[in-house]
Amino acid sequence: MLKSHSKFHSSSMRRSKLLANYLMGHAPVLRAKRKSADGWAPTGSFLIDLRTKSVGRIAKASGVFPDMRESTELIEQMKLMLRELDTYRDVGKLTQIKLGKVRLLDALAAWKSGRLSFAESYAGDPLLPSMEKWLEQTGISPITVRQYRNYLLRLQKLRIASPASKIRDLPDILRTVRALLAKEQKAVYFGNIRQMTMSYLVNHLGYDSESHVLREVKRVPPIKIKSRREHHPLRSVADLVELGGRVNTSGRWGNREVDYKSWIYFMAITGMRPTEFARGLWARDEATGHLRILGTKTRNAVRVIPLITWMAPEKRVLGNLQMRLVHLRPATTVRCRDFRRTAAVWYEQAGVPRSRYSYYLGHGPKDMTALYERRIPSKEELDQDRDTMLRWIEANGGPRRQAAVPVEAPAAQDFIRTLEERATG
C-alpha cells in the first residue's frame, strides 16, 4: 500500500520541517513510501518541495531515483534552478513547472543548456485544438489553411489522430502516415503533411532544433519520389485546337454547359498557374492596357503579361477539367499544369527574350545573371512581345494579329473561332 503524497505532508509541522531540511542541505526525501514487514520503505523518485515568492509552493516529483548516479547533485541543481527563477520573478516558467506542463528533469536540462523557454511544456496539450488555433492565425494564406484542414480531416477519418492525441504523439502519427502513404505511392502528399507539422512546431509553438518533439519529427524521413510525371506541353496551335475540340464535349464531370474549351485556350495563351486561373486572379492593367495577374504563390507572382485573349475573372472548379482530361478517349497525356508549360514553349519558339517570358510566367531569378537581367517590362516591350506572340501564332495557323492592343478586351470565343477556322481551313 503506497502512502500518498497528501498524507505524507498532512501536518504543517511536517511540511515546515521538510522545507527546513531542504534549505539546510539535508538529504532529499523520497516522494512515497511502501509499508513492509520492516516498516515504511522509501520508493519512487525524490520530492522537490519549495515555497517561492512568485507562484507559491511547488511540490513536484523530481524524476530522480536513488539508484541514479549523482542523484543528490541533480536534486541540488533543481532547487538552485527554482530559486534562481524565483529570484528573477520568472512567473511564466515557474507556473509551467507548477502546473506539471514540463517535468523537472526536462526543465533542468533546458536550464543547464541555456534554453529557458521550456518549449516542451506544450507537449502534453491536445494536438487537434492547438493546430486549429494555429490555422486561425492571419499569417497563413486561405488556400494553405484549406489544404492543411483537409489533411487534419483525413488523419481523423483514418483514426490516426483523435481528440485524445497529444502534441508529443506527432512523431508516431507521422510514422503511421508515412507507412500508409508509402504503400499508396503518395510521396508529395506525405511531404506536404510533414512540412505542415514542422511549420506548426516552429512557427506556432516556437520549437527549435533542441526540442525533443521537433527532433523526432525530423527523424521521420520523407518518402522518395521514384518517378515524376513527364511534361507534355502542346507544341503547336493545331495540337491546342485538336484538344480543345475533343475535351469540351467529352466526359461526365462538371457542368456540360461550361465552355471548357475557352479555359484551355486562355491558360495556354496566358501561362497562368492553375490556382491563379481557378481563383480568377487577373484584371486589366490601367497603365499599359495589358493583363495583370494577381498571383499569391511568391512575390514574383504579381506580374503584367501581354494581352492576347480575355476571359471574365471569376472562380472556377478546375478539377472538373482535370477529370475530363484524365478520362478523355482517345487518351491524352496533357494535364492542366501542361497549359502553363505550353505558354513557356510558345514564348521561346516565338523568340521572346528569356528574361521577359520568365517574368511573364512569374518565375524568380535562379542565378546572378538572371537576377541582373530581371526587370519589369515597359509598355513598349509588352506591346512588342504581344506582337511577337501573335505573329508566331498567325504563322502556325492562328488568327491574324491586330496592330495595337484593343481598348475592348478580345473575347476568348472570338479568338478561338478565328484560330480554329485558320487551323482547320
N, C-alpha and C positions, 0 to 999 in steps of 0.2 A: 504494500500500500504506500503510495507516494504521499509525502507530506506536502501540501500545496504551498504555493508561493505566498498567498494571503495569510494562511495560518502561521507560516514560519515567521512573518513580520506582524503579528496581530497586535502586540503591545507597543505603545510608544516608547517605553523604556528600552525594549529590544532594538527598535529602529535607531534610537539615539546612540546606543552602544555600538551597533554595527557601523553607523556612519563615523563615529569617533575612531573605530578601529581602522577604517579605510583611510581617514585623513592622517592618522598616525603611522601609516605604512605597515600595518599588521598584515598577516596572511589573508588572502581573499577567502570569502565564504562561498561554498557551493550553492547552486540555485535550489537544489532539492535534496531530500534525504529519503532513504528507504529503511524501514524497520526490519531488523533481523534478530536472530537469537542473541547476538552480542549487543543489541541496542540499535541506535539510529546510525546507519552508514551513509556517507555522502554519495550522491550520484548526480549525473548531469553536468552541465557546464557551470562556470562560475557566475556570480551575480554582480553586476555593476549597479550600485545604488548611491546616487549623489543628489544633493539638492543644489539647484542652480538659481541664480537671481533672475535669469532671463525667462525660463519656462517652468520653474518649479522643480519638483522631484522627477528624476529619471531613474527608473528601475528596470533594467533590461538584462536578459541573458547575454553573456559575453560571447558565447560560441567557442570559448576556450576551455579545454578539458584538462584534468590533472596530468594525464599521460603525455600531453603535448610538450615539445621542447620549448624552453623559455616561456612557459605559461605565465609565471609571475611577472616577467618583464612586459609581456603583452598586456596584462591587466593594468600595470602601471602606466603604460603608454596610452591605453584607452582613457584612463582617468585624467591624464595630462591633456589629452585632446579635448575632453569635455570641459575641463577647467579653462583651457585657452579659448575655446569657442564662447564660453560664458563670459570671460574677461572682455572679449571684443563684442559682446552682446549680439552674437550671430544667431538671432532668433530663428531664422528660416532653417538653418541646418540642424539646430538643436531640436526644433519641432519635428523635422523629418525622422530624427533618431527616436524621439519620444513616442511618436505615433507608430513606430515599427515599420516605416516605409523603407528604411535602409538598415541593414544589420550592422552591429557594432564592428564586426570584423571587416566588412566592406568599407565602412566609414573610416576605419583606421588605415586601411590600405590606401584609400583616396587621400587621406590627410597626410600620410607619410610621403606620398608621391607628389604632393602639391596640388592635387585635384580636389579642391574643396567644394566643387559644385555638387558632388554626390548625385550624379545623373542617374545612377542605378536605383534611386529611390522610386522611380516610376515603374520599375519592372513588375511590381505586383498589381498595378492598376489594370482595370478591364481594357482589353485591346480595342474592340469594335467602337465603343463610345469615344475613346480617345482619338481614333482615326477619323471618326465623323466630325469631331471638333476641329481636327486639322483641316479637313476638306472644306469646312465652312469659312476658313480664313480668306482674306481678299487677295492674297498673293498668288493664287493658283488660277490659271485660265479656266473658263467654264468647260471647254471641251476636255481638258485634262481631268477636271473634277468628275465629269460624267463617265469618263473611261475608268478612273480609279473606283468609282462607286460600283460599276459593273463587275470589276474584279472582286470587290468585297462581297457582292451578292453571290457570285459564283462560288467563292470559298465557303459561304454559309450553306448554299444548296448542296454542295458536295460533302457537307458536315466536316470540313477540315478546320474551320473556325466556327466557334459558337459563342453565345453570350458569356460563357464561363471562361473563355480564353483570356490569358493574361499577356502583357507585353513581353514577359520573359519567354513565352511559348513561341515567339516569332521564328526562331531558328528551326524548331521542329515542324512548324507549319510550312515553312519554305521547303524543307526536305521532302515533306509529303507531296507538296505541289509539284516539285521537280520530278519526282518519280512518276507521277501521273502524266505530266505533260511530255516527259521524255518518251513515253510509250506512244503518245499521240503525235510526236514529232512537231511540237509547237514550241520551238526554241525562242522565237521572238516574243510570243505570248508570255513565257516564263521570264524572259529578260525584262519585260515591262513590269511584271509583278515584283521582281527582285529590286528593280530600280525604285518603284513606288515605296517599298519597305525601307530602303536605305534613306530615301529623301525624307520620309516621315521621322525616322530616328534622328537624323542630323538636323533637319530644319525645324522640326516641331519640338522634339524633346531635348535638343542640344547635346546629343551623344557625340563623343569624339572617338578617336582610334583606340583609346584605352578602355572604352566601355565594353563590358563583357557581352552584352546582347548584340551590339553592332559588330563586334569582332566575330561572334559566332555566325551572324548573318552573312558577313563577307566570306566566311569559310564555305558557305554553300555555293558550289561553282555553277556558273551559267551553263546552259545546255549548248553544246557546239552545233553550229548550223552546218549540216552536211552538204547541202546544195542550195544555192539561191536560184530563184526563178529568172530565166533569161529575159532580157529586154526585147520587146517586139514593136518598135515604132513603125508607123506607116511610112513607107519610103516614098510614095508618090501620091499625087492628087487622085489618081484612078483608084488606088487602094482605099483611100478615105471615102470616095463615092460608093465603091462597092460595099464596104462595111456598113455605111450609113443606110444604104438601100435595104440591107438584109435585117438589121437589128431593130428597125422601127416597127416591123410587123410580126416579129417572131417572139415567142415566149409568153408565158402566162403571168409574169411578175410585174407588179405595179399597174398603173392605170394605162389602159390601151390608148386612151386619148392623148396621153403625154407625147410631145414631139421629141423622142429620144435622139432622133437624127440630128436635130439642132444642137443638142447637148454635145454630141460627139464632135461636130464641126467647130463649135465655139471653143471647146477645150483644146482641140488640136491646133487651132489658129493662135490662141492666146497663150498656151503653155501654162495655164493656171494649175496650181496644186488641186487635187480632188477635194480637199476640205475647203479651200477657198471658193471653189465653184459651188459646192453643196450649201455653203452658208451665204452665198450671194455677196461676197466681199469685193465689190468693184463699183466704180462710178465714172462719169465723165470728168476729166481734169479741166478745171476752168482756165488755167493758164495756157495750156497747149491744145486743148480740144481732143486729146488722145484718151486712152483708157487708164485710169488709176486703179491699181489693185491694192486693197486694204488688208493685206495678209497679216497674220499674227504669229507665225511659227518662229521667225527670227527677226532681228532688227533690220535685215535686208529684205523682208517680205513686202514692205510697203514700197511700191515702185510704180512708174508710169511706163506703159508699153505702147507700141504703135497700134492705132485703132484701125482694124480691118473689117470686123463684123461686130454685131451688138446683140445682146440679149438683156432682158429686164433683170436687174439684180434682185433675186428673191431666194428663199431657202428651197432646196430640192432634195429628194431622197435618192442619193446616188447609188445606194445598194440595189435598187431595182434595175438600174442599167447594168451594174456589175453582174447580177444574176442572169440577165439576158445574154451577156457576152459569154458567161461560163457555159450556158446550156444552148448556145447557138448551134444550129445544124444547117450545113456542114460546120464543123467545129472551127473556132478561131483561137489563136494564141494571144490575141490582143486583150488587154485589160485596161481599166480606167486610168491607171498610172501611166500606161504607154502613150496616152494622148499628149501628156506633158513632154515625154521623150520625143514624140513626133515633132513638136514645135522646135525642140533643140536641133534635131536633124535638119529641118527645113531652114532654120536660120543659118546654119552652117553651109548648106548647099547653095543658099541664095547669095552668100558672100557677105553677110553682116559681120562686122568685126567681133571677135570673141569677147572682148572686154565689154561690149554693149549688150550682146544677147545673154551674157552671164548675168548682167544687171536685170534684163527683162525677165529672166527666169527666177530672180530672187536669190541667186547664189552669192555667198560671201567669198572674198578672196582666199585662195588656197596657198599662195606663196607671196613673197615680197614683190615679184614682178606684177602679179595680178593686183596686189594692193596699191602699187603706184599707178597702175593703168586705170584703176577704178574711179569713176566719176559719174555724176548724174547727167544723162544725155540732155542736150538742149532741144528746143522745139525744132530747130533746123535738122538736127540729127535724127529726131523721131520721125519727121516727115521723110527724110532720106531713107531710113530703114523701112518705113511703111511702103514707099515706092519700090524699094528693092525686093521686098517680100511679094508685093502684088505682081511685079514683073516676073518673078520666078514662078508664081502660081499660074500666071497667064501663059508662060512658056510651057508649062506642064499640063495644060488643058483646063486651066481655070478661067474665070471671067476677066474681061478687060478691066484694067485699073482706071481709077479716077485720078485726075491730075492733082487734086488737093484734098485735104481732109474735109469731109462734108460737114455742114452745120448740123444737119439732122443725122443721127447715128444710123448707119446702114443696118437694116433688119436682117437677122440671120436667114429667114426664109427666102428673101430676095437673093442674097449671096449664094445660098445653096442651090436655088433654081438655076441661076446662070452658070454656076460651077458644073452642075450635072448636065446641063444642055451641051456645054462645050466638051465635057469629058466623054459623053456618050454619042455626041454628034460626029 
